[in-house]
Amino acid sequence: MNEQTYQLLGFNEIKNQVAQHALTEEGKRQIQNLVPSTSIKQIEAWLNEVEEAVNIIEKSSSVPVHGLNGVTFVLDQLNKGILLRPEQLMKIHSLLDSCTKLKRYMRDKEFLAPRISTYVYAIEELPDLANEIRKCIKFGKVDDYASKQLLKIRKQIKIEEERLKEKVQHILQSKKYKSYLQESLVSQRGERYVIPIKKEYRRKVEGAVVDTSASGSTLYLEPVELSIIQERINRLTLDEEIEVDSILSYLTGLVESHQREIHLAVDIMIQYDVLFAKGKYSVMIDGKKAKVNESHFLSLQKARHPLLGKEAIPLTVELGNDLQSLVITGPNTGGKTVTIKTVGLLTLMTQCGLLIPVEGDSHVPIFQRMFIDIGDGQSIEQNLSTFSSRIKNVIDILVHANDRSLILIDELGSGTDPGEGMGLAIAILEQLHKKGAMIFATTHFSEMKDFASDRKGFINGSMEFDLETLLPTYRLLIGQGGDSQAFSIALKLGMHPKIVEKAHLITYRENKIYTNNNPETKRAVEKQVSSNRHVKKQIKEKSLNDNKIKSFIMGDNVKIGPKGDFGIVYTGPDQQGNYIVQVKDEKIKINHKRLTLYIASKELYPDDYDFDIIFKSKEYRKLNHSFNRKHMDGVSLEHEE
């Protein structure tokens, strides 16, 4: 099973859809790297895990899986002599807090998920580490109370800063400097307070020149009274940095001493992320767990192609025991290719531990290898090269196929002389059948029906065609071969019977009488015209529906086209269908046509979730909290948009 197989069957798109439900980048990568297993015990374990994840999601869609934003990068910095910064330590604390919540959450789900709920027991909560980080780090910096020494230093810095401000005001109001000043103001150059002195009075004021105006007529000078205080502040600031580094060194050492437990917690969090991503995707496609076997028994009951959604026509097919090969005949565009792709894709999904959209009691055999030969739709001018490349592919299949292979071949023998192509197709199928492989083959050769009927282990199939509506139904019929329906369609549409009879004689070397002297012919044509009108009406209605404003609510996770960015809906829509969407730290007005629902709000947040955490700044929330606790004179709270 190689990349070409995944591409032809659409399995890469399935992985993309599953990965969209993952919250961590590591989880998304693991999903993108999914490969099918050939171990029945491994596959059964995977399927049981996902089934339990679905049970939890259906009971409670809000699963506390941490996003792990930047945590793995933080862990990579350990043991390199690098101090963890306050914001990095907060990421570790956030992870530990999420682990505690996840353990509490999963302990309540043991009756729903007895297997996966036990995984949290491997997580150590590390309360001492969490408490130390919480005590020392607040609002993204080392807190004053992280140590007595730091508190003392910062108090001294504040005292000296107040002295500096008082001294500045004194200088501005002093008559001593008034005649020397270019203007009565104090500015800053770097971290130093300076006053603008006229150049000619440089020697009248004691201090250091820090800067000069563009014209050179004004000198920005730091008076000696200010420089003395500033130097004391600088020394205290240096002491503060030393003490902060000491605290960060202590916290970094604590994290390093628990890195094994933290790495394990991250791994388990990623494992849960992958599991619940699979589970959410399974809920989306109404997936069920298929029973797996190693006895070459395939039974898909009302299976649907997951990429076609509700438009997919249910497929029911069963092979096994003495019947291992299905030959599907019938008209083009009848659904033959989609049928065999559905079988291959659902088999791949099952062997990767994904639930599949089936009903009832479905069984999927485990294959070691899957071989596919499906035409690429090249033009007539390229038929020779197409035929050559496909024959090379078939030769490779003949060499490597065995009794644990699934083989999907579309339009076998096409692209060359019909007689020779049909002969090659029969010979190839016979050889593959001798190897014991399970085969799904489509063909347009009517002679293949007789071959499949006469050979042991083969069975005919066809795609149903409705002669009344002159349209394919896309339903697979097992046990009977299909016809091209060309002659019947020609008659229904009014072609003269004599022309159809001549065509039959040329094709089958036999005479047959065709007639359209019955009212059914006219009714069929009228029905086709009516059907065409109905289709046009549906297209018109769809166009009107496309202009309706899409509905989103606060908290919906939406995908923004065409770049594929993600955001959270804040408010909307307005009369033009625009929503306010928070993308990273910015609120942007975006039209509903550019938005696609990714994960609904109800799947991300509990009913009582405070969305101010997402959409409001820390300062706003802190002030709002203070207002709720007490009245504050002279302070107003301005609503944030």
SEDREN-492649 format. One record per residue (C-alpha): x, y, z; residue number from 1; residue in one letter. Coordinates in steps of 0.02 Angstrom, whole numbers, plus 50000, padded with zeros to 5 digits. Example, Ala and Ser with C-alpha at 12.3 -4.5 7.8 and 13.67 -1.06 7.14 Angstrom:
! residues 2
c1, c2, c3, resi, resn
50615, 49775, 50390, 1, A;
50684, 49947, 50357, 2, S;
! end
This chain:
! residues 641
c1, c2, c3, resi, resn
50000, 50000, 50000, 1, M;
50091, 50153, 49937, 2, N;
50062, 50338, 49912, 3, E;
49982, 50308, 49741, 4, Q;
49855, 50191, 49821, 5, T;
49811, 50323, 49952, 6, Y;
49794, 50456, 49818, 7, Q;
49686, 50353, 49699, 8, L;
49567, 50299, 49838, 9, L;
49556, 50471, 49918, 10, G;
49633, 50410, 50082, 11, F;
49743, 50565, 50096, 12, N;
49586, 50673, 50096, 13, E;
49512, 50562, 50233, 14, I;
49668, 50591, 50339, 15, K;
49654, 50778, 50308, 16, N;
49474, 50778, 50369, 17, Q;
49518, 50677, 50525, 18, V;
49668, 50790, 50561, 19, A;
49554, 50943, 50559, 20, Q;
49475, 50879, 50720, 21, H;
49643, 50868, 50811, 22, A;
49691, 51010, 50928, 23, L;
49879, 50982, 50935, 24, T;
50004, 50996, 50794, 25, E;
50082, 50834, 50853, 26, E;
49913, 50748, 50843, 27, G;
49884, 50814, 50667, 28, K;
50055, 50746, 50614, 29, R;
50018, 50574, 50686, 30, Q;
49853, 50568, 50591, 31, I;
49937, 50621, 50429, 32, Q;
50062, 50478, 50456, 33, N;
49927, 50345, 50480, 34, L;
49970, 50181, 50393, 35, V;
49865, 50022, 50389, 36, P;
49911, 49881, 50507, 37, S;
49907, 49696, 50460, 38, T;
49893, 49637, 50640, 39, S;
49715, 49587, 50684, 40, I;
49745, 49617, 50870, 41, K;
49814, 49791, 50837, 42, Q;
49669, 49838, 50723, 43, I;
49539, 49773, 50845, 44, E;
49621, 49872, 50986, 45, A;
49619, 50031, 50880, 46, W;
49437, 50007, 50832, 47, L;
49385, 49975, 51013, 48, N;
49475, 50133, 51068, 49, E;
49389, 50240, 50938, 50, V;
49220, 50163, 50978, 51, E;
49246, 50211, 51161, 52, E;
49298, 50387, 51109, 53, A;
49134, 50401, 51011, 54, V;
49037, 50346, 51166, 55, N;
49118, 50487, 51266, 56, I;
49091, 50618, 51129, 57, I;
48907, 50573, 51113, 58, E;
48888, 50593, 51300, 59, K;
48995, 50750, 51319, 60, S;
49065, 50839, 51166, 61, S;
49180, 50953, 51270, 62, S;
49336, 50848, 51300, 63, V;
49475, 50940, 51397, 64, P;
49620, 50899, 51281, 65, V;
49758, 51030, 51295, 66, H;
49819, 51117, 51138, 67, G;
50003, 51094, 51189, 68, L;
50044, 51261, 51107, 69, N;
50233, 51274, 51118, 70, G;
50252, 51143, 51256, 71, V;
50358, 51026, 51152, 72, T;
50473, 51171, 51106, 73, F;
50491, 51213, 51292, 74, V;
50537, 51033, 51332, 75, L;
50669, 51037, 51195, 76, D;
50756, 51181, 51287, 77, Q;
50785, 51078, 51444, 78, L;
50960, 51020, 51495, 79, N;
51043, 51147, 51381, 80, K;
51088, 51274, 51514, 81, G;
50947, 51387, 51455, 82, I;
50832, 51468, 51583, 83, L;
50647, 51446, 51547, 84, L;
50562, 51614, 51527, 85, R;
50403, 51658, 51624, 86, P;
50289, 51630, 51473, 87, E;
50367, 51458, 51444, 88, Q;
50342, 51410, 51626, 89, L;
50159, 51462, 51608, 90, M;
50142, 51340, 51462, 91, K;
50205, 51201, 51576, 92, I;
50083, 51255, 51711, 93, H;
49940, 51258, 51585, 94, S;
49985, 51080, 51532, 95, L;
49988, 51019, 51713, 96, L;
49820, 51103, 51746, 97, D;
49745, 51021, 51590, 98, S;
49813, 50851, 51644, 99, C;
49724, 50870, 51812, 100, T;
49561, 50915, 51725, 101, K;
49581, 50771, 51600, 102, L;
49610, 50645, 51740, 103, K;
49456, 50705, 51831, 104, R;
49355, 50701, 51669, 105, Y;
49408, 50526, 51617, 106, M;
49380, 50452, 51791, 107, R;
49196, 50493, 51770, 108, D;
49191, 50402, 51602, 109, K;
49250, 50230, 51655, 110, E;
49078, 50153, 51625, 111, F;
49074, 50226, 51448, 112, L;
49256, 50192, 51402, 113, A;
49335, 50060, 51515, 114, P;
49489, 50045, 51404, 115, R;
49541, 50223, 51361, 116, I;
49488, 50297, 51528, 117, S;
49630, 50201, 51611, 118, T;
49764, 50289, 51509, 119, Y;
49754, 50443, 51623, 120, V;
49821, 50342, 51769, 121, Y;
49993, 50353, 51689, 122, A;
49988, 50544, 51708, 123, I;
50067, 50614, 51866, 124, E;
49986, 50778, 51917, 125, E;
50144, 50856, 51998, 126, L;
50051, 50977, 52114, 127, P;
50212, 51042, 52197, 128, D;
50283, 51097, 52029, 129, L;
50118, 51176, 51978, 130, A;
50105, 51270, 52143, 131, N;
50283, 51337, 52131, 132, E;
50255, 51401, 51954, 133, I;
50089, 51478, 52004, 134, R;
50167, 51561, 52158, 135, K;
50316, 51633, 52064, 136, C;
50243, 51678, 51894, 137, I;
50092, 51790, 51872, 138, K;
50031, 51890, 51722, 139, F;
50177, 51830, 51616, 140, G;
50317, 51888, 51732, 141, K;
50405, 51841, 51893, 142, V;
50293, 51900, 52035, 143, D;
50355, 52021, 52170, 144, D;
50319, 51891, 52303, 145, Y;
50420, 51752, 52218, 146, A;
50555, 51788, 52350, 147, S;
50580, 51907, 52496, 148, K;
50736, 51978, 52416, 149, Q;
50647, 52017, 52253, 150, L;
50506, 52103, 52347, 151, L;
50633, 52209, 52443, 152, K;
50728, 52259, 52284, 153, I;
50571, 52307, 52188, 154, R;
50508, 52412, 52333, 155, K;
50674, 52505, 52336, 156, Q;
50664, 52532, 52148, 157, I;
50490, 52609, 52168, 158, K;
50552, 52724, 52305, 159, I;
50699, 52784, 52200, 160, E;
50586, 52807, 52048, 161, E;
50470, 52918, 52153, 162, E;
50621, 53018, 52210, 163, R;
50676, 53038, 52030, 164, L;
50505, 53102, 51977, 165, K;
50501, 53225, 52121, 166, E;
50675, 53287, 52076, 167, K;
50622, 53311, 51895, 168, V;
50473, 53417, 51948, 169, Q;
50585, 53517, 52063, 170, H;
50707, 53556, 51922, 171, I;
50568, 53615, 51807, 172, L;
50500, 53731, 51940, 173, Q;
50671, 53793, 51998, 174, S;
50720, 53972, 51954, 175, K;
50899, 53910, 51945, 176, K;
50871, 53823, 51779, 177, Y;
50728, 53927, 51708, 178, K;
50836, 54046, 51605, 179, S;
50943, 53903, 51537, 180, Y;
50798, 53796, 51472, 181, L;
50750, 53796, 51289, 182, Q;
50575, 53746, 51347, 183, E;
50501, 53690, 51513, 184, S;
50487, 53504, 51489, 185, L;
50577, 53345, 51533, 186, V;
50600, 53204, 51407, 187, S;
50684, 53036, 51406, 188, Q;
50831, 52975, 51305, 189, R;
50845, 52789, 51330, 190, G;
50805, 52765, 51515, 191, E;
50874, 52934, 51569, 192, R;
50778, 53094, 51607, 193, Y;
50849, 53246, 51516, 194, V;
50810, 53432, 51505, 195, I;
50832, 53539, 51348, 196, P;
50971, 53666, 51380, 197, I;
51018, 53808, 51264, 198, K;
51188, 53774, 51190, 199, K;
51267, 53933, 51256, 200, E;
51225, 53886, 51436, 201, Y;
51308, 53717, 51432, 202, R;
51435, 53762, 51565, 203, R;
51304, 53837, 51678, 204, K;
51222, 53669, 51714, 205, V;
51315, 53525, 51792, 206, E;
51277, 53360, 51709, 207, G;
51307, 53247, 51559, 208, A;
51250, 53284, 51380, 209, V;
51150, 53134, 51320, 210, V;
51088, 53198, 51151, 211, D;
51087, 53351, 51035, 212, T;
50950, 53424, 50927, 213, S;
50963, 53417, 50738, 214, A;
51010, 53602, 50728, 215, S;
51136, 53587, 50869, 216, G;
51060, 53734, 50964, 217, S;
50983, 53623, 51099, 218, T;
51075, 53503, 51213, 219, L;
50981, 53366, 51304, 220, Y;
51070, 53358, 51469, 221, L;
51049, 53245, 51621, 222, E;
51075, 53352, 51776, 223, P;
51194, 53278, 51904, 224, V;
51054, 53274, 52034, 225, E;
50956, 53155, 51922, 226, L;
51105, 53050, 51870, 227, S;
51145, 53005, 52051, 228, I;
50970, 52939, 52079, 229, I;
50969, 52853, 51908, 230, Q;
51130, 52761, 51950, 231, E;
51052, 52695, 52110, 232, R;
50902, 52635, 52008, 233, I;
51018, 52551, 51882, 234, N;
51110, 52458, 52020, 235, R;
50945, 52402, 52096, 236, L;
50882, 52348, 51924, 237, T;
51038, 52242, 51901, 238, L;
51007, 52163, 52072, 239, D;
50827, 52131, 52017, 240, E;
50883, 52042, 51858, 241, E;
51003, 51933, 51958, 242, I;
50865, 51885, 52080, 243, E;
50741, 51851, 51939, 244, V;
50867, 51739, 51852, 245, D;
50894, 51648, 52016, 246, S;
50707, 51614, 52031, 247, I;
50694, 51559, 51849, 248, L;
50844, 51446, 51873, 249, S;
50759, 51366, 52022, 250, Y;
50597, 51338, 51924, 251, L;
50691, 51273, 51772, 252, T;
50779, 51147, 51883, 253, G;
50612, 51091, 51953, 254, L;
50543, 51065, 51778, 255, V;
50699, 50969, 51725, 256, E;
50684, 50856, 51877, 257, S;
50508, 50807, 51818, 258, H;
50537, 50804, 51631, 259, Q;
50506, 50616, 51617, 260, R;
50332, 50637, 51694, 261, E;
50298, 50791, 51586, 262, I;
50352, 50702, 51426, 263, H;
50237, 50557, 51470, 264, L;
50092, 50676, 51503, 265, A;
50121, 50758, 51333, 266, V;
50124, 50589, 51246, 267, D;
49961, 50536, 51329, 268, I;
49881, 50704, 51288, 269, M;
49930, 50680, 51104, 270, I;
49863, 50501, 51109, 271, Q;
49696, 50566, 51173, 272, Y;
49698, 50704, 51043, 273, D;
49717, 50576, 50902, 274, V;
49585, 50463, 50978, 275, L;
49455, 50599, 50997, 276, F;
49495, 50668, 50823, 277, A;
49456, 50496, 50753, 278, K;
49301, 50490, 50862, 279, G;
49236, 50660, 50805, 280, K;
49264, 50612, 50624, 281, Y;
49172, 50448, 50654, 282, S;
49024, 50542, 50725, 283, V;
49026, 50659, 50575, 284, M;
49014, 50515, 50449, 285, I;
48904, 50408, 50561, 286, D;
49042, 50277, 50567, 287, G;
49023, 50104, 50641, 288, K;
49150, 49973, 50695, 289, K;
49170, 49834, 50567, 290, A;
49220, 49660, 50623, 291, K;
49390, 49612, 50555, 292, V;
49444, 49439, 50503, 293, N;
49586, 49344, 50420, 294, E;
49472, 49222, 50329, 295, S;
49444, 49324, 50169, 296, H;
49264, 49365, 50213, 297, F;
49200, 49536, 50157, 298, L;
49026, 49598, 50198, 299, S;
48983, 49782, 50181, 300, L;
48803, 49825, 50226, 301, Q;
48735, 49988, 50156, 302, K;
48911, 50060, 50148, 303, A;
48933, 50240, 50091, 304, R;
49084, 50324, 50016, 305, H;
49138, 50444, 50157, 306, P;
49194, 50582, 50037, 307, L;
49025, 50587, 49950, 308, L;
48928, 50618, 50111, 309, G;
48739, 50610, 50098, 310, K;
48751, 50602, 49908, 311, E;
48827, 50427, 49917, 312, A;
48715, 50282, 49862, 313, I;
48723, 50140, 49992, 314, P;
48826, 49991, 49934, 315, L;
48794, 49814, 49993, 316, T;
48919, 49682, 49939, 317, V;
48974, 49514, 50007, 318, E;
49118, 49404, 49953, 319, L;
49199, 49255, 50036, 320, G;
49203, 49067, 50052, 321, N;
49201, 49002, 49872, 322, D;
49170, 49173, 49792, 323, L;
49325, 49283, 49793, 324, Q;
49309, 49383, 49631, 325, S;
49175, 49506, 49575, 326, L;
49164, 49565, 49394, 327, V;
49057, 49721, 49374, 328, I;
48988, 49761, 49201, 329, T;
48871, 49895, 49141, 330, G;
48863, 50066, 49058, 331, P;
48989, 50204, 49086, 332, N;
48954, 50335, 49221, 333, T;
48849, 50205, 49311, 334, G;
48955, 50202, 49468, 335, G;
49069, 50052, 49437, 336, K;
49229, 50146, 49481, 337, T;
49153, 50227, 49636, 338, V;
49098, 50054, 49693, 339, T;
49271, 49976, 49691, 340, I;
49349, 50133, 49764, 341, K;
49224, 50125, 49907, 342, T;
49276, 49946, 49946, 343, V;
49461, 49991, 49942, 344, G;
49443, 50151, 50044, 345, L;
49337, 50072, 50181, 346, L;
49461, 49928, 50194, 347, T;
49606, 50052, 50214, 348, L;
49510, 50152, 50344, 349, M;
49471, 49996, 50446, 350, T;
49652, 49937, 50445, 351, Q;
49703, 50111, 50507, 352, C;
49583, 50098, 50654, 353, G;
49444, 50210, 50586, 354, L;
49258, 50176, 50598, 355, L;
49171, 50168, 50429, 356, I;
48999, 50224, 50366, 357, P;
48908, 50057, 50361, 358, V;
48752, 49984, 50437, 359, E;
48714, 49818, 50520, 360, G;
48839, 49677, 50536, 361, D;
48986, 49721, 50422, 362, S;
49148, 49622, 50406, 363, H;
49314, 49676, 50331, 364, V;
49457, 49555, 50294, 365, P;
49636, 49607, 50332, 366, I;
49749, 49620, 50180, 367, F;
49939, 49628, 50179, 368, Q;
49940, 49722, 50014, 369, R;
49818, 49817, 49906, 370, M;
49843, 49836, 49718, 371, F;
49750, 49963, 49613, 372, I;
49742, 49992, 49426, 373, D;
49622, 50132, 49384, 374, I;
49627, 50232, 49222, 375, G;
49674, 50416, 49230, 376, D;
49550, 50476, 49101, 377, G;
49678, 50526, 48967, 378, Q;
49620, 50578, 48795, 379, S;
49605, 50464, 48643, 380, I;
49771, 50527, 48575, 381, E;
49856, 50461, 48732, 382, Q;
49771, 50290, 48734, 383, N;
49926, 50197, 48677, 384, L;
50034, 50268, 48817, 385, S;
49891, 50242, 48940, 386, T;
49873, 50060, 48890, 387, F;
50061, 50031, 48902, 388, S;
50075, 50107, 49075, 389, S;
49925, 50009, 49138, 390, R;
49993, 49845, 49071, 391, I;
50157, 49878, 49164, 392, K;
50056, 49906, 49321, 393, N;
49958, 49745, 49294, 394, V;
50120, 49648, 49267, 395, I;
50182, 49712, 49436, 396, D;
50018, 49655, 49515, 397, I;
50036, 49482, 49436, 398, L;
50211, 49465, 49508, 399, V;
50176, 49522, 49687, 400, H;
49995, 49474, 49722, 401, A;
49959, 49331, 49842, 402, N;
49815, 49256, 49942, 403, D;
49816, 49405, 50063, 404, R;
49797, 49538, 49928, 405, S;
49651, 49648, 49878, 406, L;
49652, 49693, 49693, 407, I;
49547, 49833, 49618, 408, L;
49553, 49847, 49428, 409, I;
49448, 49971, 49331, 410, D;
49403, 49941, 49147, 411, E;
49523, 49795, 49129, 412, L;
49587, 49775, 48950, 413, G;
49529, 49946, 48889, 414, S;
49633, 50059, 48779, 415, G;
49672, 49932, 48642, 416, T;
49585, 49820, 48513, 417, D;
49422, 49759, 48595, 418, P;
49449, 49577, 48548, 419, G;
49628, 49571, 48612, 420, E;
49585, 49677, 48763, 421, G;
49445, 49558, 48812, 422, M;
49561, 49407, 48795, 423, G;
49695, 49490, 48902, 424, L;
49567, 49536, 49034, 425, A;
49506, 49356, 49052, 426, I;
49683, 49285, 49058, 427, A;
49737, 49413, 49189, 428, I;
49586, 49381, 49299, 429, L;
49611, 49193, 49292, 430, E;
49794, 49209, 49344, 431, Q;
49755, 49328, 49488, 432, L;
49616, 49213, 49547, 433, H;
49737, 49066, 49550, 434, K;
49848, 49166, 49668, 435, K;
49703, 49172, 49791, 436, G;
49680, 49362, 49790, 437, A;
49513, 49447, 49817, 438, M;
49470, 49539, 49656, 439, I;
49352, 49680, 49612, 440, F;
49358, 49715, 49425, 441, A;
49253, 49825, 49313, 442, T;
49239, 49804, 49125, 443, T;
49140, 49862, 48976, 444, H;
49162, 49696, 48884, 445, F;
48996, 49604, 48879, 446, S;
49089, 49438, 48853, 447, E;
49155, 49453, 49030, 448, M;
48981, 49413, 49095, 449, K;
48990, 49238, 49021, 450, D;
49166, 49216, 49088, 451, F;
49115, 49263, 49266, 452, A;
48962, 49150, 49256, 453, S;
49062, 48998, 49200, 454, D;
49216, 49012, 49312, 455, R;
49216, 48944, 49489, 456, K;
49251, 49079, 49618, 457, G;
49187, 49220, 49508, 458, F;
49021, 49310, 49519, 459, I;
48941, 49442, 49408, 460, N;
48887, 49613, 49465, 461, G;
48811, 49760, 49376, 462, S;
48761, 49939, 49406, 463, M;
48573, 49963, 49399, 464, E;
48502, 50073, 49260, 465, F;
48324, 50142, 49260, 466, D;
48254, 50129, 49084, 467, L;
48105, 50234, 49132, 468, E;
48207, 50386, 49183, 469, T;
48354, 50341, 49069, 470, L;
48469, 50373, 49217, 471, L;
48587, 50261, 49318, 472, P;
48535, 50225, 49498, 473, T;
48716, 50188, 49552, 474, Y;
48658, 50032, 49645, 475, R;
48760, 49874, 49636, 476, L;
48666, 49716, 49587, 477, L;
48755, 49555, 49633, 478, I;
48729, 49397, 49530, 479, G;
48686, 49473, 49363, 480, Q;
48787, 49556, 49226, 481, G;
48747, 49727, 49160, 482, G;
48708, 49785, 48985, 483, D;
48765, 49945, 48902, 484, S;
48581, 49990, 48876, 485, Q;
48630, 50083, 48716, 486, A;
48496, 50000, 48609, 487, F;
48359, 50021, 48740, 488, S;
48402, 50204, 48766, 489, I;
48403, 50236, 48579, 490, A;
48229, 50161, 48563, 491, L;
48162, 50257, 48712, 492, K;
48224, 50419, 48636, 493, L;
48136, 50383, 48471, 494, G;
48266, 50303, 48356, 495, M;
48189, 50197, 48216, 496, H;
48182, 50010, 48265, 497, P;
48260, 49956, 48097, 498, K;
48420, 50054, 48137, 499, I;
48430, 49973, 48309, 500, V;
48400, 49799, 48233, 501, E;
48543, 49827, 48111, 502, K;
48655, 49881, 48254, 503, A;
48610, 49723, 48351, 504, H;
48652, 49614, 48200, 505, L;
48822, 49697, 48179, 506, I;
48862, 49680, 48364, 507, T;
48798, 49506, 48406, 508, Y;
48791, 49423, 48234, 509, R;
48608, 49379, 48260, 510, E;
48439, 49448, 48212, 511, N;
48323, 49524, 48341, 512, K;
48160, 49619, 48318, 513, I;
48146, 49786, 48407, 514, Y;
47986, 49889, 48414, 515, T;
47935, 50057, 48484, 516, N;
47750, 50041, 48434, 517, N;
47693, 50053, 48613, 518, N;
47643, 50201, 48721, 519, P;
47788, 50167, 48842, 520, E;
47912, 50242, 48719, 521, T;
47823, 50408, 48713, 522, K;
47798, 50410, 48900, 523, R;
47983, 50375, 48929, 524, A;
48035, 50519, 48817, 525, V;
47910, 50635, 48902, 526, E;
47972, 50576, 49072, 527, K;
48151, 50615, 49021, 528, Q;
48101, 50791, 48968, 529, V;
48008, 50814, 49133, 530, S;
48160, 50749, 49226, 531, S;
48271, 50875, 49138, 532, N;
48153, 51016, 49188, 533, R;
48157, 50953, 49368, 534, H;
48347, 50955, 49367, 535, V;
48349, 51134, 49301, 536, K;
48227, 51183, 49440, 537, K;
48339, 51103, 49571, 538, Q;
48491, 51197, 49502, 539, I;
48394, 51361, 49513, 540, K;
48339, 51324, 49692, 541, E;
48517, 51279, 49740, 542, K;
48577, 51445, 49669, 543, S;
48450, 51538, 49776, 544, L;
48501, 51439, 49930, 545, N;
48683, 51479, 49899, 546, D;
48643, 51664, 49920, 547, N;
48571, 51638, 50095, 548, K;
48679, 51701, 50238, 549, I;
48765, 51559, 50330, 550, K;
48723, 51547, 50514, 551, S;
48861, 51544, 50645, 552, F;
48858, 51576, 50833, 553, I;
48984, 51645, 50956, 554, M;
49124, 51520, 50986, 555, G;
49107, 51426, 50820, 556, D;
49279, 51377, 50753, 557, N;
49276, 51425, 50568, 558, V;
49393, 51401, 50422, 559, K;
49428, 51557, 50319, 560, I;
49453, 51533, 50132, 561, G;
49549, 51529, 50023, 562, P;
49706, 51531, 50133, 563, K;
49632, 51408, 50257, 564, G;
49662, 51512, 50414, 565, D;
49558, 51474, 50569, 566, F;
49462, 51592, 50683, 567, G;
49329, 51602, 50818, 568, I;
49161, 51688, 50781, 569, V;
49130, 51838, 50896, 570, Y;
48973, 51926, 50831, 571, T;
48866, 51938, 50676, 572, G;
48798, 51934, 50548, 573, P;
48760, 52111, 50494, 574, D;
48642, 52154, 50350, 575, Q;
48779, 52116, 50223, 576, Q;
48814, 51945, 50300, 577, G;
48977, 51998, 50383, 578, N;
49038, 51919, 50546, 579, Y;
49168, 51982, 50669, 580, I;
49295, 51840, 50684, 581, V;
49443, 51834, 50802, 582, Q;
49597, 51775, 50707, 583, V;
49742, 51754, 50829, 584, K;
49737, 51916, 50931, 585, D;
49642, 52021, 50803, 586, E;
49456, 52041, 50769, 587, K;
49419, 52049, 50581, 588, I;
49258, 52078, 50483, 589, K;
49235, 51932, 50360, 590, I;
49089, 51893, 50244, 591, N;
48994, 51732, 50276, 592, H;
49037, 51667, 50101, 593, K;
49220, 51654, 50154, 594, R;
49179, 51556, 50313, 595, L;
49157, 51368, 50333, 596, T;
49109, 51286, 50497, 597, L;
49257, 51184, 50563, 598, Y;
49205, 51138, 50741, 599, I;
49040, 51195, 50817, 600, A;
49045, 51296, 50978, 601, S;
48947, 51164, 51072, 602, K;
49085, 51038, 51034, 603, E;
49221, 51153, 51101, 604, L;
49147, 51237, 51254, 605, Y;
49026, 51194, 51396, 606, P;
48858, 51284, 51403, 607, D;
48914, 51404, 51541, 608, D;
49082, 51448, 51462, 609, Y;
49139, 51629, 51486, 610, D;
49185, 51690, 51312, 611, F;
49266, 51847, 51385, 612, D;
49418, 51734, 51412, 613, I;
49438, 51725, 51222, 614, I;
49375, 51893, 51162, 615, F;
49420, 52016, 51302, 616, K;
49591, 52073, 51358, 617, S;
49664, 52026, 51528, 618, K;
49653, 52208, 51584, 619, E;
49469, 52218, 51537, 620, Y;
49426, 52057, 51628, 621, R;
49525, 52107, 51781, 622, K;
49439, 52278, 51790, 623, L;
49268, 52200, 51758, 624, N;
49299, 52077, 51899, 625, H;
49343, 52221, 52015, 626, S;
49181, 52312, 51966, 627, F;
49080, 52157, 52007, 628, N;
49159, 52151, 52179, 629, R;
49148, 52334, 52230, 630, K;
49112, 52512, 52170, 631, H;
49264, 52607, 52108, 632, M;
49253, 52798, 52110, 633, D;
49321, 52890, 51961, 634, G;
49346, 52732, 51858, 635, V;
49241, 52682, 51707, 636, S;
49240, 52520, 51607, 637, L;
49233, 52546, 51419, 638, E;
49156, 52399, 51324, 639, H;
49284, 52314, 51211, 640, E;
49237, 52271, 51031, 641, E;
! end
